[in-house]
Amino acid sequence: MPRPVDVLPLPQEEIAAIAEHEHLTLDEAAMRGTVLMGEPHGDAAIRQMVWDNLVRARQHRDPDRIKALSDLYTRTCQRHPSPCDRRLAPTRETHPYEPPETTH
């Protein structure tokens, strides 16, 4: 029987990003990715995990990791272009991020 990481439509680098972010094994991350891809906010969740990993690399001032995660974030945004922003989901009682008001 194939392992989840062998059958998942997500690239290995995104599975690794989920594993890092969620503190999971690669198999657990692959299963989590499968579940996420079935959710309306799944694309946004994966983008956010990669972004969070990038922020952590910046905090640790790791230039090689920053470059790798910046490139991964760009590719992830291209693969998962959904406009869904989980931070603004109507099911949240409070929003951790309030976008700036636009003035015209």
N, C-alpha and C positions, 0 to 999 in steps of 0.2 A: 504494500500500500504506500503511495507517495506521501511524503511529509507535506504539511500545509505550505511551506515555503517553496515547494516545487510546483505547486498548482495555482498559486495566487497570481492574479493579474498585476499586482504591484511589483515594481522593480525591487531587487534586493536592497538597494540603498535606502529606499523608503521604508522597507520592513526594518532595516537596521535602525533607522531614525525613530520609528515607533518603539522598538525595543529599548533604545537608549532613553527616550523620553518617559516611557511608562515603566521602566525597570523590569522588563520582561525578557524571556528567552526569545530567540528568533522564531521558534514555532508558535509561542504564545502571541508574539507580535504579528505573525502572519494571520493567525486566527482573528486577532483584534482588527487588523486591516480589512479582512473579509467582512466582518460585521460593520465596520465604518463605511465601507463602500456601498453597503445596502441602506445606509441612513441618508436622509436629505442633507445633513450637515457634514457628511463624511469627508468630502473634498476639503472643506474648510478646516476640519479637525486635523487632517494630515498636514496641510500647509502650516497650521499653527504649531504642530509638534516640531516640524523642521525649523521654523522660526525660533521657537523656544530654545532648541539645541544651539542654534546660531548665536543667540543672545548669550547663552552660557559660555560658549567658546570666546566671545568677545570679552566677557567678564574675566576670563582666565588669560586673556591676551595671547591666544594660540594662533599665530598667523596662518599656519598650514591648515589647521582645522577651520578657521574662519573662511579661508578661500574655498575649501571643499564644501562646506555647508552653504556658503553663498551660491556656489554653482548648483548645488542640489536644490536649494530653495527656488532658484530660477527655473530649473527643470520641473520641479514639483508644481509650480504655478502654471507652467505650460501644460502639464499633464492633467491638472485638476483646476480648470479655469472657472469653476462654479462661482457665481457672485455671492453665494451665501456667506454671511459674516456671523458666526456663532455668537460673537460678543453682543450682537444686537438682536438675538433671537427673542421673540415675544414671550417665550416660555420662561425666561429668566425673570426673577423678581427684581433683581438689581443688575445693572450693567457695569462691569469693571472698567469699561472704556466708554466715555461719552465723546463722540466725534465733535470736532469744533464746528460751531455754527458758521455757515457760509454767509457772507455778506455780498450783496451785489450792488 
